[in-house]
Amino acid sequence: MRLRTRYFKLKRENIYWSDTNCLSLALQEGEKYSKGEIARTFKIVDKSDYGDIDKEVMLEMLYKLNKHKSKPIDIGV
């Protein structure tokens, strides 16, 4: 499933979660995505959602999350 599709699905299912949380979980649950696909999907994340953090720093964190996949944590929601 494409990252963007997975992101929107999580966003619909978890309306109180931030955009960055939905994108992070979509990265964890899905297959390995290219940097280009991550960057394109990140463009639709609300800028106020990641505060004062620089966009490039945020993208690097997402790339690392994609590179070092781990089993998602069940938070019981």
Backbone as a printed PyTorch tensor [residue, N CA C, xyz], in Angstrom:
tensor([[[ 0.8440, -1.1710,  0.0000],
         [ 0.0000,  0.0000,  0.0000],
         [ 0.8950,  1.2420,  0.0000]],

        [[ 0.5150,  2.2260, -0.7700],
         [ 1.2910,  3.4660, -0.8280],
         [ 1.2650,  4.1580,  0.5270]],

        [[ 2.3170,  4.8730,  0.8200],
         [ 2.4410,  5.5710,  2.0970],
         [ 1.3160,  6.5810,  2.2790]],

        [[ 1.0240,  7.3240,  1.2460],
         [-0.0240,  8.3440,  1.3240],
         [-1.3780,  7.7120,  1.6600]],

        [[-1.6890,  6.5860,  1.0390],
         [-2.9470,  5.8850,  1.2940],
         [-2.9930,  5.3880,  2.7360]],

        [[-1.9080,  4.8040,  3.1870],
         [-1.8280,  4.3050,  4.5660],
         [-1.9570,  5.4670,  5.5570]],

        [[-1.3070,  6.5900,  5.2640],
         [-1.3610,  7.7750,  6.1210],
         [-2.8080,  8.2800,  6.2590]],

        [[-3.5000,  8.4310,  5.1330],
         [-4.8820,  8.9200,  5.1840],
         [-5.8060,  7.9370,  5.8990]],

        [[-5.5570,  6.6470,  5.7420],
         [-6.3610,  5.6340,  6.4310],
         [-6.1920,  5.7800,  7.9500]],

        [[-4.9570,  5.9140,  8.3980],
         [-4.7000,  6.0890,  9.8290],
         [-5.2880,  7.4040, 10.3450]],

        [[-5.2220,  8.4400,  9.5460],
         [-5.7630,  9.7450,  9.9170],
         [-7.2820,  9.6770, 10.1000]],

        [[-7.9590,  8.9290,  9.2190],
         [-9.4150,  8.7600,  9.3470],
         [-9.7700,  7.9360, 10.5800]],

        [[-8.9890,  6.8980, 10.8560],
         [-9.2770,  5.9980, 11.9720],
         [-8.9300,  6.6090, 13.3280]],

        [[-8.0190,  7.5580, 13.3510],
         [-7.5320,  8.1480, 14.6080],
         [-7.6040,  9.6670, 14.5280]],

        [[-8.8010, 10.1950, 14.5750],
         [-9.0100, 11.6270, 14.3100],
         [-8.3560, 12.5500, 15.3340]],

        [[-8.0310, 12.0460, 16.5040],
         [-7.4220, 12.8940, 17.5280],
         [-5.8970, 12.8430, 17.5150]],

        [[-5.3240, 12.0230, 16.6730],
         [-3.8670, 11.9240, 16.5710],
         [-3.3360, 13.0540, 15.7040]],

        [[-2.0980, 13.4390, 15.9620],
         [-1.4670, 14.4630, 15.1310],
         [-1.0920, 13.8510, 13.7740]],

        [[-0.8970, 14.7190, 12.8010],
         [-0.4990, 14.2640, 11.4690],
         [ 0.8360, 13.5400, 11.5080]],

        [[ 1.7760, 14.0510, 12.3120],
         [ 3.0900, 13.4150, 12.3720],
         [ 3.0140, 12.0370, 13.0230]],

        [[ 2.1310, 11.8560, 13.9960],
         [ 1.9560, 10.5310, 14.5910],
         [ 1.4040,  9.5530, 13.5680]],

        [[ 0.4290,  9.9910, 12.7890],
         [-0.1490,  9.1160, 11.7580],
         [ 0.8950,  8.7440, 10.7100]],

        [[ 1.6990,  9.7100, 10.2980],
         [ 2.7300,  9.4340,  9.3010],
         [ 3.8000,  8.5030,  9.8680]],

        [[ 4.1960,  8.7210, 11.1070],
         [ 5.1920,  7.8520, 11.7380],
         [ 4.6940,  6.4180, 11.8330]],

        [[ 3.4430,  6.2440, 12.2320],
         [ 2.8880,  4.8990, 12.3440],
         [ 2.7330,  4.2570, 10.9660]],

        [[ 2.3570,  5.0540,  9.9750],
         [ 2.2390,  4.5330,  8.6120],
         [ 3.5940,  4.0180,  8.1240]],

        [[ 4.6630,  4.7130,  8.4820],
         [ 6.0050,  4.2690,  8.1180],
         [ 6.3640,  2.9740,  8.8280]],

        [[ 5.9920,  2.8590, 10.0850],
         [ 6.3110,  1.6600, 10.8550],
         [ 5.5260,  0.4520, 10.3690]],

        [[ 4.2630,  0.6470, 10.0380],
         [ 3.3980, -0.4730,  9.6620],
         [ 3.6140, -0.9410,  8.2320]],

        [[ 4.0320, -0.0400,  7.3740],
         [ 4.1410, -0.3660,  5.9550],
         [ 5.4800, -0.9500,  5.5740]],

        [[ 5.6280, -1.1340,  4.2700],
         [ 6.9020, -1.6380,  3.7610],
         [ 7.9200, -0.5000,  3.7640]],

        [[ 9.0990, -0.7600,  3.2710],
         [10.1300,  0.2630,  3.2160],
         [ 9.8170,  1.2070,  2.0530]],

        [[ 9.7970,  2.4950,  2.3320],
         [ 9.4480,  3.5020,  1.3310],
         [10.6820,  4.2890,  0.9090]],

        [[10.6140,  4.8560, -0.2860],
         [11.7260,  5.6790, -0.7790],
         [11.6940,  7.0490, -0.0890]],

        [[12.8320,  7.7130, -0.0980],
         [12.9000,  9.0560,  0.4890],
         [11.9710, 10.0120, -0.2460]],

        [[11.8580,  9.8210, -1.5480],
         [10.9780, 10.6810, -2.3400],
         [ 9.5280, 10.5360, -1.9360]],

        [[ 9.0930,  9.3020, -1.7180],
         [ 7.7040,  9.0790, -1.3180],
         [ 7.4460,  9.6340,  0.0850]],

        [[ 8.4190,  9.5000,  0.9690],
         [ 8.2730, 10.0610,  2.3160],
         [ 8.1770, 11.5850,  2.2420]],

        [[ 9.0450, 12.2060,  1.4510],
         [ 9.0490, 13.6680,  1.3130],
         [ 7.7430, 14.1690,  0.7000]],

        [[ 7.2360, 13.4750, -0.3140],
         [ 5.9720, 13.8880, -0.9400],
         [ 4.8070, 13.7800,  0.0390]],

        [[ 4.7800, 12.7300,  0.8220],
         [ 3.7010, 12.5500,  1.7890],
         [ 3.8440, 13.5630,  2.9240]],

        [[ 5.0680, 13.8650,  3.3170],
         [ 5.3000, 14.8200,  4.3920],
         [ 4.7910, 16.2120,  4.0290]],

        [[ 4.7320, 16.5460,  2.7450],
         [ 4.2610, 17.8690,  2.3130],
         [ 2.8160, 18.1280,  2.7360]],

        [[ 2.0190, 17.0670,  2.9300],
         [ 0.6200, 17.2730,  3.3100],
         [ 0.4110, 17.3280,  4.8210]],

        [[ 1.4840, 17.1130,  5.5900],
         [ 1.4050, 17.2130,  7.0480],
         [ 1.3030, 18.6890,  7.4270]],

        [[ 0.3910, 19.0010,  8.3380],
         [ 0.1970, 20.3710,  8.8090],
         [ 1.4840, 20.8850,  9.4530]],

        [[ 1.9620, 22.0460,  8.9920],
         [ 3.2290, 22.5980,  9.4820],
         [ 3.1780, 22.9210, 10.9710]],

        [[ 2.0240, 23.2950, 11.4680],
         [ 1.9100, 23.6150, 12.9010],
         [ 2.0020, 22.3510, 13.7490]],

        [[ 1.9160, 21.2180, 13.1100],
         [ 1.9220, 19.9410, 13.8160],
         [ 3.2970, 19.5590, 14.3560]],

        [[ 4.3490, 20.0390, 13.7240],
         [ 5.6930, 19.6990, 14.1910],
         [ 6.4320, 20.9070, 14.7330]],

        [[ 5.7020, 21.9630, 15.0390],
         [ 6.2110, 23.1130, 15.7790],
         [ 7.4410, 23.7730, 15.2020]],

        [[ 8.4000, 24.0290, 16.0750],
         [ 9.6000, 24.7810, 15.7040],
         [10.6890, 23.9130, 15.0910]],

        [[10.4310, 22.6230, 14.9580],
         [11.4310, 21.7290, 14.3870],
         [11.5720, 22.0250, 12.8910]],

        [[12.7940, 22.1360, 12.4340],
         [13.0760, 22.3920, 11.0320],
         [12.5480, 21.2410, 10.1730]],

        [[12.0210, 21.5770,  9.0140],
         [11.4560, 20.5720,  8.1080],
         [12.4860, 19.5020,  7.7460]],

        [[13.7080, 19.9130,  7.4690],
         [14.7550, 18.9600,  7.0890],
         [15.0970, 18.0070,  8.2290]],

        [[15.1030, 18.5140,  9.4590],
         [15.3690, 17.6830, 10.6310],
         [14.2380, 16.6560, 10.7930]],

        [[13.0160, 17.1090, 10.6130],
         [11.8660, 16.2150, 10.7280],
         [11.9140, 15.1250,  9.6590]],

        [[12.2590, 15.4940,  8.4380],
         [12.3690, 14.5120,  7.3640],
         [13.4630, 13.4890,  7.6580]],

        [[14.5860, 13.9350,  8.1970],
         [15.6650, 13.0090,  8.5510],
         [15.2010, 11.9970,  9.5950]],

        [[14.4170, 12.4670, 10.5660],
         [13.8890, 11.5490, 11.5780],
         [12.9770, 10.5030, 10.9420]],

        [[12.1570, 10.9440,  9.9940],
         [11.2560, 10.0080,  9.3140],
         [12.0330,  9.0210,  8.4530]],

        [[13.0960,  9.4880,  7.7920],
         [13.9380,  8.5880,  6.9900],
         [14.5590,  7.5160,  7.8740]],

        [[15.0460,  7.9360,  9.0490],
         [15.6550,  6.9770,  9.9790],
         [14.6290,  5.9820, 10.4970]],

        [[13.4270,  6.4690, 10.7520],
         [12.3600,  5.5830, 11.2130],
         [12.0570,  4.5360, 10.1480]],

        [[12.0720,  4.9390,  8.9020],
         [11.8200,  4.0240,  7.7910],
         [12.9790,  3.0470,  7.6150]],

        [[14.1950,  3.5270,  7.8250],
         [15.3760,  2.6970,  7.6410],
         [15.4850,  1.6210,  8.7190]],

        [[15.1750,  1.9780,  9.9440],
         [15.2880,  1.0600, 11.0720],
         [13.8950,  0.6640, 11.5410]],

        [[13.2510, -0.1370, 10.7540],
         [11.8900, -0.5390, 11.0900],
         [11.8780, -1.4110, 12.3270]],

        [[10.8870, -1.1690, 13.1380],
         [10.6720, -2.0160, 14.3130],
         [ 9.1820, -2.3200, 14.3980]],

        [[ 8.8440, -3.3000, 15.1900],
         [ 7.4500, -3.6770, 15.3490],
         [ 6.7160, -2.5210, 16.0540]],

        [[ 5.5710, -2.0840, 15.5050],
         [ 4.8220, -1.0010, 16.1420],
         [ 4.4090, -1.3720, 17.5670]],

        [[ 4.3860, -0.3830, 18.4070],
         [ 4.0090, -0.5840, 19.8010],
         [ 2.4940, -0.4830, 19.9090]],

        [[ 1.8760, -1.4620, 20.5480],
         [ 0.4350, -1.4440, 20.7650],
         [ 0.1390, -0.5690, 21.9630]],

        [[-0.4970,  0.5920, 21.7020],
         [-0.7880,  1.5120, 22.7850],
         [-2.1960,  1.3300, 23.3270]],

        [[-2.9170,  0.3470, 22.8140],
         [-4.2250,  0.0170, 23.3420],
         [-5.3340,  0.9860, 23.0080]],

        [[-5.1680,  1.7410, 21.9280],
         [-6.2110,  2.6930, 21.5340],
         [-7.1640,  2.0310, 20.5780]]])
